Amino acid sequence: MAQLASSGTTVTLRVHRFSPKPARERDRARGSSPFARKASPFGDSPARTARRPRGKQWTQDYTLDVRGDETILDCLLRIKRTVDPTLMFRYSCGHGMCGSDAAAVNGTPTLLCKAKIADWAQPERVVDAEGFRRTVSETADAETTDVETAEDTANNAAAGLGVIELAPLPGFAVDRDLIADIDPMLEQIKRLKPYLIADGVLATTEDGKVDVLEYLQSPEQLAKYEALTTCIVCGACEGACPVYAGGEAFVGPAALINQARFIDDSRDEATYERLEAIDTADGIQACQSVRACSRECPVGIDVGEEIWQLIAQVREREA
């Protein structure tokens, strides 16, 4: 691969790092959970009930010469390969298809492979003598009496694009650095049977052959759930949800979206059972309809609206 030309523009990646200590036997035996304040049938997986990992936490800055159209994942890979091989993060396809590299960028859950440097870099903020948070340039302006000096101009240019703060996905325990433990989310999805449930009767034609046309759908039936099949289970909606990320016992928007996909499928025969399964105190009743989950979905699913439609169907079932 050809080496990229130096752009002369810098950015600082401020990474919240974590290195766990080896678990002790007595810690493994304890079942108290800092992530669920009330008992939950969706929260008793080993990953969810484990104690918060103990270890070293610190913040580390990496300053790189970059182009504005590079992604944060590009920069992390360069750091990993040429600067600090101990930095840990997760990725797979690198093109926004797998969802494995979700993290918090400036506090917002997003995919590292789709986050452009120019879109996320922000001015460095410092606390001035009066206790106010200001950008570096604002502080320099306040200290300048008349005309900006040549040294000030050089310092501002050296500041480059600014700072991007990176942290693990909110709402999940941390395995290492930017790697969050998403097993609880996957377990919650599994508990709600993420597969088509048919009546088990094989349709046949009059001459006894399998009727391959029995389960065809109309374009309208397909459109009803097709958008939900694009979910890549990245966890961004869960990290944005103030209920789930806040530590309350809640099945989470990812599991609810998965259920909506099958509830809206005309071929599925378990609609009543699915609505019954999510109509619990830690299921759909825990949703506060904040709709923060919709803002961060990298594939454009209106998660909040889909959950609201589930709530309406649950109420219709009860009527």
C-alpha positions as CSV (number, residue, x, y, z in Angstrom):
1,M,0.0,0.0,0.0
2,A,1.3,3.4,-0.9
3,Q,2.2,5.6,2.0
4,L,-0.1,8.6,2.5
5,A,1.4,12.0,2.1
6,S,1.7,14.1,5.2
7,S,-1.0,16.6,5.5
8,G,0.5,18.7,8.2
9,T,-2.7,18.6,10.2
10,T,-2.8,16.9,13.6
11,V,-5.5,15.5,15.8
12,T,-5.2,14.1,19.3
13,L,-7.1,10.9,20.2
14,R,-7.8,10.9,23.9
15,V,-8.4,7.3,24.8
16,H,-9.9,6.1,28.1
17,R,-7.9,3.0,28.7
18,F,-8.5,0.1,31.1
19,S,-6.4,-2.9,32.0
20,P,-8.1,-5.5,34.2
21,K,-6.6,-7.3,37.1
22,P,-6.9,-11.1,37.2
23,A,-10.2,-12.2,38.8
24,R,-9.9,-13.9,42.2
25,E,-11.9,-16.9,43.1
26,R,-14.1,-15.2,45.7
27,D,-15.0,-12.5,43.1
28,R,-16.1,-15.1,40.6
29,A,-18.4,-16.6,43.3
30,R,-20.2,-13.3,44.0
31,G,-23.4,-12.7,42.1
32,S,-24.2,-9.0,43.0
33,S,-24.4,-6.8,39.9
34,P,-23.7,-3.0,39.7
35,F,-25.6,-3.0,36.4
36,A,-29.1,-4.1,37.6
37,R,-30.8,-2.4,40.5
38,K,-33.7,-4.8,40.4
39,A,-34.0,-8.5,39.6
40,S,-34.3,-9.2,35.8
41,P,-35.0,-12.3,33.9
42,F,-33.0,-10.6,31.1
43,G,-30.1,-9.8,33.3
44,D,-28.9,-13.0,34.9
45,S,-26.4,-14.1,32.4
46,P,-22.9,-14.7,33.7
47,A,-21.7,-11.6,31.9
48,R,-24.4,-9.4,33.5
49,T,-24.2,-10.7,37.0
50,A,-20.4,-10.6,37.2
51,R,-18.9,-7.9,39.4
52,R,-17.4,-4.9,37.7
53,P,-13.9,-5.8,36.6
54,R,-11.2,-4.2,38.7
55,G,-8.1,-2.8,37.2
56,K,-6.1,0.2,36.2
57,Q,-7.9,3.1,34.5
58,W,-6.2,6.0,32.8
59,T,-6.4,8.4,29.9
60,Q,-3.8,8.4,27.2
61,D,-3.3,11.0,24.4
62,Y,-2.1,10.0,20.9
63,T,-1.3,12.9,18.5
64,L,-1.2,12.0,14.8
65,D,-0.7,13.7,11.5
66,V,-4.0,13.1,9.7
67,R,-6.3,13.9,6.8
68,G,-9.8,15.1,7.7
69,D,-11.4,12.3,5.6
70,E,-9.7,9.5,7.5
71,T,-11.8,7.5,10.0
72,I,-11.1,7.1,13.7
73,L,-10.6,3.4,13.0
74,D,-7.9,4.2,10.5
75,C,-6.1,6.3,13.1
76,L,-6.4,3.6,15.8
77,L,-5.0,1.0,13.4
78,R,-2.0,3.2,12.7
79,I,-1.4,3.7,16.5
80,K,-1.7,0.0,17.0
81,R,0.8,-0.8,14.3
82,T,3.4,1.9,14.6
83,V,3.0,3.6,18.0
84,D,1.4,1.5,20.8
85,P,0.7,-2.2,20.2
86,T,-0.9,-2.5,23.7
87,L,-3.9,-0.4,22.7
88,M,-6.9,-2.6,22.5
89,F,-10.1,-2.1,20.4
90,R,-12.4,-4.3,18.4
91,Y,-13.2,-4.3,14.7
92,S,-14.0,-6.7,11.8
93,C,-15.2,-5.5,8.4
94,G,-14.2,-1.9,8.8
95,H,-17.1,-0.8,6.6
96,G,-20.1,-0.4,8.9
97,M,-21.5,-3.8,8.2
98,C,-20.6,-5.8,11.3
99,G,-21.1,-3.3,14.1
100,S,-18.2,-4.8,16.2
101,D,-16.3,-1.5,16.5
102,A,-19.0,0.6,18.3
103,A,-17.6,2.9,20.9
104,A,-18.3,6.3,22.5
105,V,-16.9,9.1,20.5
106,N,-17.0,12.4,22.4
107,G,-19.6,10.7,24.5
108,T,-21.8,9.6,21.6
109,P,-22.1,5.9,20.7
110,T,-21.1,5.4,17.1
111,L,-19.1,3.1,14.8
112,L,-15.4,3.9,14.6
113,C,-15.1,2.9,11.0
114,K,-17.8,5.4,9.9
115,A,-16.6,8.3,12.1
116,K,-14.6,10.8,10.1
117,I,-11.8,12.8,11.9
118,A,-13.0,16.1,10.5
119,D,-16.6,15.5,11.8
120,W,-15.6,14.6,15.4
121,A,-12.5,16.7,16.2
122,Q,-13.3,19.5,18.6
123,P,-11.2,22.3,20.2
124,E,-9.2,21.4,23.3
125,R,-11.0,22.7,26.4
126,V,-9.2,23.9,29.5
127,V,-10.3,25.4,32.8
128,D,-9.2,29.0,33.1
129,A,-8.2,30.9,36.2
130,E,-11.9,31.8,36.9
131,G,-13.0,28.2,36.7
132,F,-14.7,28.4,33.3
133,R,-14.1,25.8,30.6
134,R,-12.8,27.4,27.4
135,T,-11.2,26.3,24.2
136,V,-7.4,26.8,23.8
137,S,-8.1,29.5,21.2
138,E,-10.5,31.3,23.5
139,T,-8.0,31.2,26.3
140,A,-5.3,32.6,24.0
141,D,-7.6,35.4,22.9
142,A,-8.4,36.3,26.5
143,E,-4.7,36.6,27.3
144,T,-3.9,38.6,24.1
145,T,-3.8,42.4,24.8
146,D,-3.8,43.9,21.3
147,V,-2.8,41.9,18.2
148,E,-2.1,38.2,18.1
149,T,1.6,37.6,18.1
150,A,3.4,35.3,15.6
151,E,4.0,32.8,18.4
152,D,0.3,32.7,19.1
153,T,-0.4,32.0,15.5
154,A,2.1,29.2,15.4
155,N,0.6,27.7,18.6
156,N,-2.9,27.7,17.2
157,A,-1.7,26.1,13.9
158,A,0.1,23.4,16.0
159,A,-3.2,22.6,17.8
160,G,-4.5,21.2,14.5
161,L,-8.0,19.9,14.3
162,G,-8.3,19.4,18.0
163,V,-9.2,16.5,20.3
164,I,-11.4,13.4,19.9
165,E,-12.3,11.6,23.1
166,L,-12.8,7.8,22.9
167,A,-14.3,5.6,25.5
168,P,-15.9,2.1,25.6
169,L,-19.6,1.8,24.7
170,P,-21.7,3.0,27.6
171,G,-24.0,0.5,29.4
172,F,-21.6,-2.4,29.3
173,A,-18.8,-3.7,31.4
174,V,-15.3,-3.1,29.9
175,D,-13.0,-6.0,29.0
176,R,-10.0,-3.9,27.9
177,D,-9.5,-0.3,26.7
178,L,-12.3,0.3,24.1
179,I,-13.6,-3.3,24.1
180,A,-17.0,-3.5,25.8
181,D,-18.5,-6.8,26.9
182,I,-21.6,-7.1,24.7
183,D,-22.5,-10.6,25.8
184,P,-25.4,-9.4,28.0
185,M,-27.0,-7.8,24.9
186,L,-26.6,-11.0,22.9
187,E,-28.0,-13.1,25.7
188,Q,-31.1,-10.9,26.0
189,I,-31.7,-11.3,22.3
190,K,-31.3,-15.1,22.5
191,R,-33.8,-15.4,25.4
192,L,-36.5,-13.9,23.2
193,K,-36.1,-16.6,20.5
194,P,-34.6,-14.6,17.5
195,Y,-35.9,-16.9,14.8
196,L,-39.0,-17.6,12.8
197,I,-41.6,-19.7,14.6
198,A,-44.0,-21.5,12.2
199,D,-46.9,-23.9,13.0
200,G,-44.7,-26.9,12.0
201,V,-47.1,-28.1,9.3
202,L,-45.5,-28.6,6.0
203,A,-47.7,-27.2,3.2
204,T,-48.2,-29.6,0.3
205,T,-50.0,-29.5,-3.0
206,E,-52.8,-31.8,-4.1
207,D,-50.4,-34.3,-5.5
208,G,-48.4,-34.5,-2.2
209,K,-45.4,-32.3,-3.2
210,V,-44.1,-29.5,-1.1
211,D,-45.9,-26.3,-1.8
212,V,-43.0,-23.8,-2.3
213,L,-45.4,-20.9,-2.9
214,E,-47.1,-21.3,0.5
215,Y,-44.8,-18.9,2.3
216,L,-44.4,-16.2,-0.3
217,Q,-45.1,-12.7,0.8
218,S,-46.5,-9.7,-0.9
219,P,-44.3,-6.6,-1.2
220,E,-46.4,-4.9,1.5
221,Q,-45.8,-7.8,3.9
222,L,-42.1,-7.7,3.2
223,A,-41.8,-4.0,3.6
224,K,-43.4,-4.2,7.1
225,Y,-40.3,-5.7,8.6
226,E,-37.6,-5.5,6.0
227,A,-36.0,-2.4,7.5
228,L,-35.5,-4.1,10.8
229,T,-33.4,-6.9,9.2
230,T,-30.7,-4.3,8.6
231,C,-29.9,-4.2,12.4
232,I,-26.2,-5.1,12.9
233,V,-26.5,-5.5,16.7
234,C,-23.8,-3.0,17.3
235,G,-25.1,-1.8,20.7
236,A,-25.2,1.9,19.8
237,C,-28.9,2.1,20.7
238,E,-28.3,0.5,24.1
239,G,-25.4,2.8,24.8
240,A,-27.5,5.8,24.0
241,C,-30.5,4.6,26.0
242,P,-30.6,6.4,29.4
243,V,-32.5,3.5,31.0
244,Y,-30.2,0.7,29.7
245,A,-26.9,2.6,30.0
246,G,-28.1,4.1,33.3
247,G,-27.9,0.7,34.9
248,E,-31.6,-0.2,35.3
249,A,-32.8,-3.7,34.6
250,F,-34.1,-3.4,31.0
251,V,-34.1,-5.9,28.1
252,G,-32.8,-3.1,25.9
253,P,-33.8,-1.6,22.5
254,A,-31.7,-4.1,20.5
255,A,-33.7,-7.1,21.8
256,L,-37.0,-5.2,21.3
257,I,-36.1,-4.4,17.7
258,N,-35.2,-8.0,17.1
259,Q,-38.6,-9.0,18.4
260,A,-40.4,-6.4,16.3
261,R,-38.8,-7.9,13.2
262,F,-40.6,-11.3,13.9
263,I,-43.8,-9.8,15.3
264,D,-44.2,-7.8,12.0
265,D,-43.4,-10.9,9.9
266,S,-46.6,-12.4,8.5
267,R,-45.1,-15.9,8.5
268,D,-44.4,-16.0,12.2
269,E,-47.0,-17.8,14.3
270,A,-45.9,-16.7,17.8
271,T,-47.0,-13.0,17.9
272,Y,-49.0,-13.4,21.1
273,E,-46.2,-15.2,22.9
274,R,-43.7,-12.6,21.8
275,L,-45.8,-9.7,23.0
276,E,-46.4,-11.6,26.3
277,A,-42.6,-12.1,26.8
278,I,-41.7,-8.4,26.4
279,D,-44.7,-7.1,28.4
280,T,-42.8,-7.2,31.7
281,A,-41.5,-4.7,34.2
282,D,-38.0,-5.0,32.8
283,G,-39.2,-5.5,29.3
284,I,-41.2,-2.9,27.3
285,Q,-42.7,-1.4,30.4
286,A,-39.2,-0.1,31.3
287,C,-38.9,2.0,28.1
288,Q,-39.3,5.7,28.9
289,S,-39.8,6.7,25.2
290,V,-36.9,9.1,25.2
291,R,-36.0,7.9,21.7
292,A,-32.3,8.6,22.1
293,C,-31.9,5.2,20.6
294,S,-33.1,6.4,17.2
295,R,-30.5,9.2,16.9
296,E,-27.5,7.0,17.1
297,C,-28.5,4.0,14.9
298,P,-25.8,3.7,12.2
299,V,-28.1,1.9,9.8
300,G,-31.0,4.5,10.1
301,I,-33.6,2.4,12.0
302,D,-36.1,4.6,13.9
303,V,-35.7,2.4,17.0
304,G,-37.9,4.6,19.2
305,E,-40.8,4.6,16.7
306,E,-40.5,0.8,16.3
307,I,-40.6,0.3,20.1
308,W,-43.6,2.7,20.3
309,Q,-45.4,0.5,17.8
310,L,-44.6,-2.5,20.0
311,I,-46.1,-0.7,23.0
312,A,-49.3,0.0,20.9
313,Q,-49.6,-3.7,20.0
314,V,-49.1,-4.7,23.6
315,R,-52.0,-2.4,24.7
316,E,-54.2,-3.7,21.9
317,R,-53.6,-7.2,23.1
318,E,-54.6,-6.2,26.6
319,A,-57.8,-4.5,25.5
